[in-house]
Amino acid sequence: MRLAHVRLYSPSQDQLHARLRTVPGDEDRLRGLVLRLRSGDEVALVAPPLPNGYDAVLMAVAPHRPAARVIEAFLWILTIQ
């Protein structure tokens, strides 16, 4: 389930972007990162293979808590970096 769009910047400016890895076997060369948040939620950040600023998609696998709560937990990790 798509939860939100996340703006990413170049790897030197954005720690999440620097951790994205190519999704094996994906013909579109998507890059992704799977995270288990302190809340216990598991999310994936999926992005196209562009080098500069672009939008990624934050996704969660059902079942999960209400989308707003998962997004809140994800945003919390961004504030501690």
C-alpha positions as CSV (number, residue, x, y, z in Angstrom):
1,M,0.0,0.0,0.0
2,R,1.3,3.4,-0.9
3,L,1.5,5.7,2.1
4,A,3.3,8.9,0.9
5,H,5.7,10.5,-1.6
6,V,9.1,11.3,-0.1
7,R,11.4,14.0,-1.6
8,L,15.0,12.7,-1.8
9,Y,18.1,14.6,-2.7
10,S,21.6,13.6,-3.8
11,P,23.3,10.8,-1.8
12,S,25.8,13.4,-0.3
13,Q,22.8,15.4,1.1
14,D,20.4,12.6,2.0
15,Q,21.3,9.6,4.2
16,L,18.2,7.6,3.0
17,H,19.1,8.1,-0.7
18,A,22.7,6.9,0.1
19,R,21.2,3.7,1.5
20,L,19.0,2.8,-1.5
21,R,20.0,-0.4,-3.3
22,T,19.0,-1.7,-6.7
23,V,16.0,-4.0,-6.5
24,P,17.3,-7.4,-7.9
25,G,15.7,-8.5,-11.1
26,D,13.7,-5.2,-11.6
27,E,13.8,-4.2,-15.3
28,D,13.0,-0.5,-14.4
29,R,16.2,-0.4,-12.3
30,L,14.2,0.7,-9.2
31,R,16.1,1.3,-6.0
32,G,14.7,0.5,-2.6
33,L,15.3,0.3,1.1
34,V,13.3,-1.8,3.6
35,L,13.1,-0.4,7.1
36,R,11.7,-1.7,10.4
37,L,10.7,1.4,12.4
38,R,10.9,1.6,16.2
39,S,7.1,1.4,16.2
40,G,7.4,-2.1,14.7
41,D,6.1,-1.0,11.3
42,E,7.9,-2.4,8.3
43,V,8.0,0.0,5.3
44,A,9.8,0.2,2.0
45,L,11.1,3.3,0.3
46,V,11.1,2.8,-3.4
47,A,12.6,5.2,-5.9
48,P,13.5,5.5,-9.7
49,P,17.1,5.4,-10.7
50,L,17.6,9.2,-11.1
51,P,20.8,10.8,-9.8
52,N,19.4,14.1,-8.3
53,G,16.3,15.3,-6.4
54,Y,13.2,13.2,-7.0
55,D,10.2,11.6,-5.3
56,A,10.3,8.2,-3.8
57,V,7.3,6.2,-2.6
58,L,6.9,5.1,1.0
59,M,5.0,1.7,1.1
60,A,3.8,-0.6,3.8
61,V,2.6,-4.2,3.6
62,A,-0.7,-5.1,5.1
63,P,-1.6,-5.5,7.8
64,H,-0.3,-2.3,9.3
65,R,-1.4,0.4,11.6
66,P,-3.4,3.4,10.2
67,A,-1.4,5.1,7.4
68,A,-1.1,8.4,9.4
69,R,0.6,6.6,12.3
70,V,3.0,4.7,10.1
71,I,4.0,8.0,8.3
72,E,4.4,9.7,11.7
73,A,6.8,6.9,12.8
74,F,8.8,7.2,9.5
75,L,9.0,11.0,9.9
76,W,10.4,10.5,13.4
77,I,13.5,8.7,12.1
78,L,14.1,11.6,9.7
79,T,14.3,14.0,12.6
80,I,16.9,12.0,14.5
81,Q,19.4,12.0,11.6
